[in-house]
Amino acid sequence: MRQLRGQERAITANRQTNWAFADAYVAEDEALHWARDRAREAGLRAVSPGTGAALRLLAATADAKAVAEIGTGTGVSGIYLLHGMRADGVLTTVDPEPEWQQFAREAFRAAGYAANRARFIPGHALDVLPRLADGGYDLVFCDGDRLESMDYLAESLRLLKPGGIVVFEGVFADGRTVDSAAQPAEVLRLRELLREVRESHQLIPTLLPVGDGLLCAVRRG
């Protein structure tokens, strides 16, 4: 038995291998592959499969009927969110690029979702979010401008119902968040976000090591 435990430690010691396995754990369908191809062509980095699976799980855990997404991209994250939401749920997704949102529309349709399952709002997030209803959302997913992260947090706290979930993608910034070397403003803003969420009395946080880092927090009732 001791030998077996030693073997298990050796197998699990390589965290990079573990993360790669977790990222490949959930198979993706043709609609997601199509949306990923459009993202690559547009020079966008879509959420990883592991991140997408976590978003799906969080939406399902929240039994989400109303989700707000900052950063539509070409629809990869949106498909995962819709996969986890209730059958009557509506995804409100915001992006400054209408062309990318058109790709997302096509991807959602290919994934089998009716047009009324998503509300596409073109525009800058900080112009659009104040127009959304207070306490009207079960989950807010933030994948926009990192320099605006603190503003997204403030808006999310207003938008979320008690028990709702706020999620930020990309908080590792390719390892720069924990790098002691001098970092650009966007990384400094992510560090500020991580501290604020961890220390907030309104939130119950966790940091998931999937993709480029997924910061999640539940709004207290």
Salt bridges, closest charged atoms under 4 A:
GLU28 OE1 - ARG36 NE 2.76
ASP37 OD1 - ARG40 NH2 2.25
GLU41 OE2 - ARG38 NH2 2.79
ASP88 OD2 - LYS65 NZ 3.82
ASP88 OD2 - ARG86 NH2 3.16
ASP134 OD1 - ARG158 NH1 2.35
ASP138 OD1 - LYS161 NZ 3.32
GLU148 OE2 - HIS124 NE2 2.71
GLU155 OE1 - ARG158 NH2 2.63
ASP174 OD1 - ARG45 NH1 3.03
GLU186 OE2 - ARG146 NH1 3.21
GLU186 OE2 - ARG176 NH2 2.98
GLU192 OE1 - ARG189 NE 3.25
GLU199 OE2 - ARG198 NH2 3.80
ASP212 OD2 - ARG45 NH2 3.06
ASP212 OD2 - ARG146 NH2 3.43
